[in-house]
Amino acid sequence: MKNQDYQPDLDISIVLPVYNEAGNLETFIPELSGVLRDLGRPYEIIAVDDGSTDDSVATLRSLKHDEPHLRIIRFRRNFGQTAGFAAGFDLARGIHVITMDADGQNDPADIPKLLKIMEEGEYDIVSGWRQDRKEPFLSRRLPSMIANRIIARSTGVVLHDYGCSLKIYHWQVAKNVKLYGELHRFIPALASEMGVRVAEVPVNDRPRRYGKSKYNLTKTVRVVLDLLTISFLLNYLPKPMQLFGLTGLISGGAGFLIALYLTLLKLFTGVDIGTRPLLQLAVLLMTLGVQLLMMGLLGELLSRTYFEVQDKTIYMIREEE
């Protein structure tokens, strides 16, 4: 596990990816600050501006006068929400790393409840569950329900609401999970290989006051593709030969049996098999089988040099204020 020498010096780090949320930040940051001050614990709020084109940065700078614990991180361009979480995790100094949306739909008043559950149950992750979502059923809630079930079945980590950004992570989880693509939704599943304990708590879901949701059909497609990635990473990353090799053996074996049948047919009946499509299928299946076996061997080698050894981030910070 990396970051073995790291030790947090705060109790709470709020990670807040921001993209064109100037209108919501004006009320959300003071509300969040009030809840954190009432907790009486050392805290910080890390606002990661993801290349906003509105007045989000100016708003954050104005808010910092009344909230000295606010840290503003600016990306050079729009890298996506996952990169915002990754930067926040890397820079967080708290024991408890809390992720939230900047649009105000996550209720800061739920934070004390989630912290209590985490500390009393000694959980590594406590996830919010939006039971009463303020979103259209057909376009948002139904696809989310289907996706949550697919994710739970594919990863073995059962949560009702993977899409809820309000989550608390123990610092050892936040500092040791590698994010890219749209994988911020799957952090509990990614962290499952560490042997984490996960709890889910009902939380309040509030309507967005300003702006519009950044979620669209393109993101849905990305989530589906990343779900396939997660399934592979969790089940076959340490053993890619079991996926490609097994598939290759099945394909090659089927091709061999077809070829054997055609050979016996030729030997005992003298039937011409050279122009039969079945022969082409046999050759294709055996060739595919060999290729899949080779892919499995290459996968075994690549898994030993997994991309994490590059020690590269998926974002570039312009400045920290």
N, C-alpha and C positions, 0 to 999 in steps of 0.2 A: 504493500500500500504506500502510495506517495504521501508527501507532506508529513512525514513522521516527526520532523522536528518542529512543525508548526504548533503554536499554542494560541488560542483566542484570547483577546484581552478585553472583550466586551461580552455582554450577555445576549444582545439581540442585534442582528443585522437584517434590515428590510431590503430586499432586492426588488427594484421597481423598474422594469423596462418601460420606456416612454417613447411613443411615436405619435406626434400630432395630437396631444391631449391637453393643450394649453387651457381650455375652458374648464376641464375637470380638475386639473391640478390645483387651481386656485382655492378650491374648497376641500379637496381630498387631502392634500398635504397637512394643512392645519388640523383637520379631523384626526388624521393618523398620528400626528405629533401629540395631540391631546391624550389619546389612548396610551401611547408609549410613556409619556411623562407620568401618568397616573399609575403605571406599573411600578415606577420607582427603580427601574433597572437601567444600567448603562446601555445605550443603544446608538445605532446609526441608521440613516436612511440613504441607501445608495440608489440614486436615480440615474439610470443608464439611458441617455438620449440616443435613439437609434436612427440618427439622421433626419430628425423632424424638419419639416418645411414650414411650420407655423411658428407661433411665439412660445413654444414649450420651453426652450432654453432660457429665454428672457424671463418667463414666468418663474422658473426654478430659481434663477438668480435673485429675483425679487423676494421670493419666499425664504431664501437662505438667510436674509437679514433677521427674521424672527425665529428661524430654526437652524441654529449653528451646527446641529448634528447631521444636516443634509449634505451629502457629497454628490456632486454633479459629474458624471462621466459622459463624455461626448464621443460618439463614433464619427469617423470620417464620412461614412455613408450609411445607408440603410442595409444592415446585415441580417435583420430578422430577430424575432423574439427569442429564439433559442440562444443566439449570440449574446443578447442582453442578459439572459440568465447566466450564461457561462462567464461573462465578465464580472457580474455581481458575485458569483460564487468565488471566483479567483481573488477578488478584492475584499470580500467580507472578512470581518474580524470578530464576529460574534460566535458564541456557542450555539445559539439557535439562529439558523438562517431561514428567514421567512420570505416567501415569494408572493407577490400580489400583482394584480393588474392596476394600471394607472388611471383607468376610466371610471373608478369609483364604484364599480359593481360589486367588488369584494368589500365587505363591511369590516372596518378596523375593530369594531366592538367585539368581533369573534376571536380576536387574537388571544386575549386572556384565557378563554375557554380552551382553545387548542393547546396553549402552553401548559395548562393544568393537566390536560389529558396526557400530554407527552411526558411530563415529569413524573406524574403519579404512576403511569403505566410503563415507564422506562422504554418508550418507543423511540425508534430512530427517525420515523417519518409519521407525521400526522397530516392527513389530507382532508380538505374541505369537501363537503357533499351538498351541492345545491339542490335540495329537494323540491323547492318551489321556484323554479326558474322563470324569470320574466322575459321569455323569448318565444317566438312562434314555434308551435309544435312540429309542423311538417318540415319546415326548412332548417331548424336548428336542433330541437330537442329529440325528435325521432332519430335522425342520423347519429346524434350523440349517443343515444341509448344503444343503438346497434353497434356502434364503434366500441363502446365500453365493454360490451359482452364479447366482442371479437378479441379485444385486447386482453381481457381477463382470461379467456379460454386459451389464447395463444401464448401468454406469458406465465400463467399460473398465479399471478398477483391479482386478486379479486378486489376491484374498487367499483363503486357505482358511478363515479364521476372523475374520470381521468383528466377531463378538460378544465377542471376548476384550478385556477392559478394559486389560490390561497392554500399554501402548504407550508409546513414547518419541517426543516431538515436538521438533524444533528450535524455539526460542522464536519465530522468525519465523513459523512455521506456527501455533503456539498463539495468538499475539497477533493473527492476521489471519484467523482462521476465525470465521464467524458461526454460532452454534448456537441452535436452537429445536426444539420438538417432541421427537422421539426421535433427532435427527440426530447424537448423539455416536457412534453406531455407524458413521456414514458419513463420519467426518472424513477418512480417507485419500482417499475419492472427492471430497469437497468441496474438499480441498486440491489435487487434481489439476490444477485450473485455474491454480494457481500454478507448475506445472511441477516438482513435487516428485519426489524419488526415494524409493521405498518398498521396504523389505525385510521379510521375514517369517521369524521364527525359532521353532523348536519350544520350547515352555515346559512346565513342570510344571503340572498341574491337580490341585488338592487338594480333598478333600471338605469341605463346610461342617461346622463343628463345632457351632455353635449357631444357633438360629433357622431360618427357612425362606426359600426363594428368593422374591424379589419379582417374578419373571417369571411372567406368566400369559397367557391367551388374549387379553385386552384389549391387552396390550403387543404381541402378535404382529400384531394388526390395525393398531395404530399404526405399527409398523415397515413394514408393507406400504404404508400410505398415505404415509409419509414417503419410501419408496423411489420412489413416483411423483413426489413433489415433487423429489427429488434428480435423477431423470432429466430432469425439465423444467428445473431450474436449470442443469444441466450442458450440456444440449443445445439448449435453446430460450430461456433467459432473455435473452441478448443479441439474439435474433432471433425473438420470438414470432410474427411474421407468417408465418414459414416453417411453423409448426405449424397455426395457425388459418387462415391464408390458403390454404394448400394444401388443407386439409380443406374450406374454403368453396368453393374453385374446383371441387373434385371434386363436392361436393353440388350446387352451382349448375349446373355443366355437365351433370350427370345429369338434373336437373330440366328444363333447357332442351331437351335432346335428346328427352325424353319429350313435352314440350309441342310441339316441332316435329313429332314423329311424329303426334300427335293433330291438329295443325293441318292437315297434309297429308292425313290421313285424312278430315277434314271437307271439305276443299276438293275432293278428287277422288272421294269416294264419297258424300258427303252424310250420312254416319252421324252420329247424335246423340252428341256427346261430353260434353255438359254434366253428365250424371249418372254418368259413368264414374269409378270409384275412381282410375284411372290419372291423371286430370286433377288430382284432389286431391293425389295423390302428387307430381306435377310442381310444383304450387304450393308444397307443403310443402318440397320439396328446394331450390327456388330461394330461398324465404324464409329457410331455414336457411343457405344459402350466403351470402346478404347479411349475415346476423347474424354468422356466423363471420368474415367479412372485417372487419366493424366491430370484433369482439372482437380481431382481430389488430392493427388500428390502435390501439385502446385499450391493448393489451398493449405495443406499441412505446413509447407515451407513458409507461406505468407503469414500464417497465423502466428508463427514464431517471431515475426518482425512486424507485428500489428502497428498500425499507424501511430499509436501513442508514443512509440520510441522517437518519433520526430519532434515531440515536445513543441508542437505548433498550435497557436490559438486560432480561432475562427473569427477573430475580430481585430480591429486596429483602433486604438484610442487616440483621439486628437489631443485631448488635454484633460487633466483632472483639476477641479477647483476646490 
